[in-house]
Amino acid sequence: MRSLTIKELADRLSVHHQTIRNHIRAGHLKARKMGQVWRIFRPDLVDYLGSEERADSLLKVNSDGKETSVHEVLHGRLVEGPGRPES
């Protein structure tokens, strides 16, 4: 099962890692500690973002090895706060 560390998720969202930690601490995003590393798994990203496509875009790497740009897709999620975005 694919997962991201707090730092990986923060880097892909172009936010500070403390922002991700704050969302975890507030209960908006689930994370699991594995050894000394906190990991966020795909089902938890889907729940947090309200979209499988958004979660998958975070976990995807292009064929040239570069991460897909998801900042525009998720920026509203971090600005709007918890809860699923209205469609």
Secondary structure, 3 states (H helix, E strand, C coil): CCEEEHHHHHHHHCCCHHHHHHHHHCCCCCCEEECCEEEEEHHHHHHHHCCHHHHHHHHCECCCCCECCCHHHHHHHHHHCCCCCCC
